[in-house]
Amino acid sequence: MNISLKNVSFSYSDSLDDAILKNLNLEIRSGECVVLAGESGCGKTTISKLINGLIPHYHSGTMDGDVLLGDKNTADMTLAEISRTVGSVFQNPRSQFFNIDTDCELAFGCENMGMDPEEIKRRVANVVQEFHLEHLLGRSIFNLSGGEKQKIACASVSATGPEIFVLDEPSANLDLKTIADLKEIVARWKKAGKTVVVVEHRLYYLRDVADRICYVKDGQIAHEWTPAELEAKGAAYASSLGLRCMNLGMLSERAEPHQPNNVIASEAKQSITFDNLTFCYHRKHPILDIDRLELPCGQITALIGHNGAGKSTLAQVLCGLQGSWRQKRAARKRGTYLIMQDVNHQLFTESVLDEVLLGMKPQDENLALEILDGLNLKQYADNHPMALSGGQKQRVAIGSGISSGCDVVVFDEPTSGLDYRQMLAVSATLKKLAASGKTLLVITHDPEFILNSCQSVIRMEHGKIVEQYPLSGNEKQLVKTMTENYRDCN
């Protein structure tokens, strides 16, 4: 089904003077896969909400122009009608869950459309096989990792069989093996004649699937390329536009020997050591079973591993949010700060500036503004945090962690939803934090971020620590480890 955006302007306020989209025109042909790329906050997600009808039927604002699905204007359709044509996977998968277990969630969309029970069973069985979800059946939604939740969201939408798929940052919390699975699903949708629109910062997994990459800037489509055309322009050109790596093969070429932080190296600080660390939910099999973990002080350490390896659970235990291990949980909470994978859980105030000031003792507005400036957020100081884009919210939460004054700061996927330029800004801020003597643990599936930021790497699988090494001199080992399960990465 064709999608047409004709002279569309939109503002989330009551005036088009501050419109995020300005007289935008975009034609997407039936069966085409189009990627919307661009820097955080440029309006990519707003375009996706125009296509799936959330604008104007759910989000208030001021709009001019037309959005057509085939020959129908979305303004003349109900959300129920649009949802039968357009299936959406949002940036935060939890926002579209309606059940507490995976089996019911996979069937919910089909049930909501009144399908025959036998047809629902057939469709659910198909998506379980296509998405390799056998190990997630019968699970509580609340006990899934972020990547596992994203897979369930994609599969539940796929089961309803829409003509158009709109995906907003679907790879944000996925490991590279799962991203390879996602690539296959998008390719399968395209082969079946479906129209696919993907809002993404990670471009490499779509280079063999996408027909076009549309670059959004200043509320308009500023550039259009085929993946081959953008890749041919080189990494420096993409980086200048705030775009991520187009080909994972480039990571090995760019993996230059890592230079340790001079302050860290000269001080030769010791490690924080954890022995015999175990944890399980509801007396079931252990999620964590760690003999020994050494976290280097005054460094940025990357914690890597597949989805469901136990990384986020480890972060919660270390910060006193789970379990009663050794040191009292209250003491651990005072000394550590966790920036969650879903930052919506930890944004509390009425302004971005107040959010950064909230945990700062004593409060220092000048320092808070300096932190925001380093994260490219100073211009949003008076904005409400929940009015920001996903990537901007992520950086606000990072700012709060920096201002907390805690000695240990744990970041759970801090670069999900960030473009290349913003990733580098976060990297620079974390380096300054580590240089001041703070100990940083970063859970991430982002090899570009690790190569730019970290001094050491810890790899977890099945709740155990299977590898730990300094990054300097081992850059190519890291790239190989993180890409070995990604098919066609070169």
N, C-alpha and C positions, 0 to 999 in steps of 0.2 A: 504494500500500500504506500502511495506517495505521501510525503509530508511537505507542506509549504508554509513558510513564515514570510508574510508579505508586509513590508514597511512597519515592522513591529517595534514599538517603543513601550517600555514598562518601567514603572517606579513603584517601590513598596510604600511610598507616601501618597499624599493626595495631589501631587503635582509632578508633571514630567520634567520640571527644571532639574531635578537630581536623578533622572532616569538612569538605570543601570544598563538598559538596552536602548539603543538610539537608531530608529529607522532601519532595523536589521532585516535583511533578506536572506533566506536560506531555502534551497530546494533539495530534498532528499528523495531519490527515486526508489520505487518499490524494489525490494530485494537487495538494497545497498547497505553496506556497513560503513557508517560515518563516525569518526572520532572527533569530539569537541575538546580541543586542548587550549591551554592558555594559563596565565598566572592566576594564583588564588584570588578569588573575589572579582574576576573579570566578567562574570555573568553566565558561565557555562551551566551551572545548576539551574539558573532561572530559565534558560532555554529548555532544559529538560522538563521543567514544571509547566511550561507552556504546551509542550507536546502531550504530556500525560493528563492535562486538564486541571492540575492543581491550581494553576493560574488560568482563568480568573475564578474558578468555582470554590477554591478553598482559601488561598492567600489573597488578602485584600491589597489594594493598590490602584494605580491608574494605568490604563492600557490603551494603546492606539494600534491599529493594524489588524491583520487577520492571521489566524492559525488554522490551516486546513488539514484534515486527515482524509485523504482521497478528495471527494467533492463536498465534505461536510465541515462546517466551521465549528470548532470546539466550543465557541460561545453559545451555539445553538443546541449543544448536546449536553446531557446530564453526565455526571461523573460515572454513574453506573453504565451508561452507554459507552463512554470512552474506555472504561476499564475492561470491557469485552474485546476491545480492539488493541489497547496499549497495556502491556505488562511492565511494571516498574520495579526496579531493585534500587533502594535508596542507599545513600552513603552510610547511614547508620542502620543496619539490618534490624536491630531491636525495635525500631519505630514502626515496623510493618508486621510484627508478630502478634497473633491473636490467641495463641494457645501456649500451654506450658510444656508440651512434649513435642518431639520432632515428628512423630507419625501423624498426629492431628494437624500440625502446621502444614505438612506437605499436602494434605487433603483439603485444607480449609478453603482455598480459592475455588476449587472445583465444587465443593459443597455449597459455597455461597452463590454459585451460578446455577444451582439446582440440577446438577448432572445426575445421571443414573448411578447408583452405588457401584455397580459392576464396572462402569466406565471409569469411575473415580479410582477404583482399585487398579485397573489397567494402567491408567496414566501415572499414578504414584509409583507403581512397579517399574515403569519405563524410566522415570526420572531418577529413581534410586540407582538403576543400572547405569544410566548415562553419566550421572554425577559421582558415581562410586561412593554411595552413601550408606552402604550396608552396615558399616561400623557405627553409624550415627543413629540407627533406628532404635526406638524405645528409650531415647535419652531425654533428660530434662533440658529444656532450652537454656535454663539458668546455669547449667554446668558445662556449656559449650565454650570453646575458645572463640575469639572474635572471628577468626577465619572460618571456623566450623559454622558459626551463625550465618556468615555470608553465603556459604554453600547451600544451606537450607533455604535461605531467602531466594536465591537464584532458582533453585529446583522447584520451589512451591509456585513461583510465577510461571516457570516453563510448563508446569503441569496443566495450566489453564489454556494453553495453546493460542496466545494472542497473535495478531498479524504483525504487530510492532513491539519491539523490546527497547526499553529505555533504561540504561544502567548508569548509575551515578557512582563513580569511583568503586567499581565492583572488586578490584584487586587490592584495595587499600590495606587489608589486614591478612592477606593470604601469603603463604610461603610460595616459593617458586614452583614446586611440584604441583601445588593446587592451582596456581596460575596457569600452568600448562593444561590442566583439566578444563579450566575456564575457557581457555583459547579454543579447545576442541568443541566446547558447547556453542560458543559464538559462531564457529565455523559451521557447525551442524545446523544452527538456525538459519544462517545465510544460505546454505545449500538447499534448505527446505523452502527458500523463497521469502523468508521473513525479512523485514526491515529492522536494522539494529542501529541504535544510536548510543554511543558510549562516551560518557564524560570521564576523562582519564588524564592523569599525569604520567603514569607508567605507559609507555608507548611500545616497548619492545615486543610484547606478546601479541600485539595486533598488527605487526608489520606485514605478516603474510595473510591477514584476514581482511583488514580495512581497505575500502576503496578510496577513501579520502580522509585527510586530516584537516579539519577546519580550525584555524587559530583565531580565538576570540580576543579582541583588544578594544578598549574604549567603547564597549557596547555594540560593536559591529564585527562582522567576519572580515578580519584584516588580511588573511592569507589562506590559500588552499593549496595542498600538495597531495600527491600520492605518497605512500610510505617510501617508495624508492626515491622519489624526488627530494624528500626531506632528508633521508639518510645520505644522499649524494652531496648535500650541502655541507655535511660535516658536523662534528660534535660542537665545535666552537660556535657555529651559527645557531644551532639549537639552544645551546647554553645562553647565548645573548638574548634569546627570546624567553628565557625561563623554562625551557622544555627539558625533560629528562632524556636519558640515553635512548637512542632509537634501536640499538643492537647490543645485546649483552656481550657479544664478542669483543666490543670496544673496551669493556671493563678490564680484561686481561692486558690489553695494550696500554691502558692508562694506569695500571697498578704499579706506580713507581714506588721505590723504597720509602717507607713511611718514616717521617722524622718525629721522634718522641718530643713531647713538650719539655723544653729546657728546664723549667721550674721543677717539674716532676722528677726529671732525671737527676738533677743536682741534689734534691732533698732526699732521694732514695727512701721514700716512706714505706712502711710495712703494709701488710695485707690485713683485711678483716677476714677471719677464718671461721667457718661454720663446720662442725663435725656432727655426723649421725643425725642428719636432718630428714625427718619423715613427716608426711601429712597425707590424710585420706579424708574423703567426704563421706559422712554417715557410716563410718566403720566398714567401708568397702575396700577394695584393693587400693594400695598406696598410690597416690598421684605423684608424690615425691619420695624418692629413696636415695638420698645423697650421702655418701660416706664422708666426703670432704669437699668444701668449696672455699676457694681463696679469692677474695675480691680486693684487688690492688687499691690502696688508698691514693687519693689525689690523681686518679686517672679516669678516663672514660673507657669503660669495658662494655663490649657488645655481647649480648646474650642471644644466641641464634639457635635454631632448631625448627623442626616441622610444626605445623599447627597441631595443637593437642599434646605437645611434648611436656607441658607443665610449666612453661616459662611465666605466664601470668600468675599462676598459683604460687610459684616461688616468690614473685615480687610481693604478693599480698602477705605471705608468711613473713618475709623479711621485714616488712613495714608494720607488722603487728595487726593486720586486718584479718588474718586467719590463724587459727591454732593457738597454742599456749607454750610454744617451744622456748625452753631455757629462759632467756631474759624476759622479764615481764613485758607483756604486750604494750602497756602504757608507756614504758620507757622507750621501747622501740618506736612507738608512734611519735614521741617527742624528738627523737634523733634522726628520723627518716621522713622523706616526703615522696609520695607516689603520684605520678601523673598518669592517670588511667588511660586505657585504650579508648574508652568512650568518655570524653571530657565533659559531656553534658551533665555527668553526675557530680562535677565539682566546680561548677560555675554558679555563684550564689548571689552576687551583688547586682546593683543597678547600672554600673558603668565598668568599663575595662580598667580604668585607673583604680577604682575602688577594689576590683578583684585582685590586683597586684598588691595593693596596700593591706589587704585583709589579714594576711599571715605575717606581715612585716613588723618586727618589734626591735626598736621603736619605729614607728611609721615615718617614712622620709619620702615626701612627694617628689622631690627632685631625683632621688635615686630610682623611684618607681618609673618616672618618665624616661630616665636613662635606659632602664631595662626594656621598656616598650620601644624606645627608639632603636635599640639593638635588634629587636625582633620585627622591625618595620611596622609597628603598631601605634606609634605615637599619635598619628592623625585620627585614630579611633578611640582615644583616651576617654571621651565623653559618651561614646556609644554603649548601648546595652550589649553585653556579651552574647546573648542569645540571638541577636539580630545579625551576627557576623556569619561569614561562610564557615564551612567545616574546617578548612585549613587555618583560618584566622582564629577560630575558637581554640584550636590545638596550640597555637602560639601564645594565646592568653594564658592557658593552663601552664605552659612552660614558664612563662613569666612569673606566675604565682609560685611555682616550685623554686625558681631562682631567688625570689624575694623572701622565702620562708626562713632562710638562715640555717636550715638543717645541714648536718655534716654529710649525710648520704641522701642522694636524690635518685629515685628509680623512675625511668621513663619507659612506658609501655607503648611502643609504636609511635614515637613522637613525630615522625615525618609522614605518616599517612595523611593524604589530602594536601600535601605541600608540593609546590612546583620546585624546579631546580634552584631558582634564586632564593626562595624562602628556605629551602633545605640548607643552603650554604649559610644563610643568616643564623639559623638555629645552630648549625655546626660551630660557627664562630663564637656564639654566645656560650655554648657548652664548653668550648675550649678555655674561655676566660674563667668560667666557673671552676673547672678542674685546676687551672693554674693558681687559683686562690686557695687551693688545698681541699676542695670538696671531692667526694668520691661519687662517681656517677656510674650507674648500671643502666644500659640501654637495651631494651628488648626490641629487636628489629628484624625485618626481612629485607632491608634496604642496603644492598652492597655498596651503592654509591655513597650513602651516608657513612657507613663504616670506614670506607677508604679515606674519607675526608676528615674523620673525627676521632676515631678510636685508637687506643694504644694496645689493647689486648682483646682477646676473643674467648668466650666460653660457649661450648656447644652442648645443648641438652637434647636427649632423645629418650622417650618413654620414662620420664621422671628422673633420669640419671644424668650426671655430668660425664660425657664421653670424651671431651677434648677441652683443653685449655692451653693457650699459647699467646706470646706477644705478637702483635701484628707486624712490627718492623721485621722485614726479611721474609715474612710469610704471606704477603699480599696475594700472590698467585694461588696459594693453598686456600685462602678464604674464598676467592672467586670460584675456584674449582668445586669446593664444598657446597657453595650456595647455588651453583648452576648445574651440578652434575645430574640432577633429576629433572632439569628443564629441557624438554625435547626441542631440537632445532634452534637452540639459543644462538648459534653462530650462522 
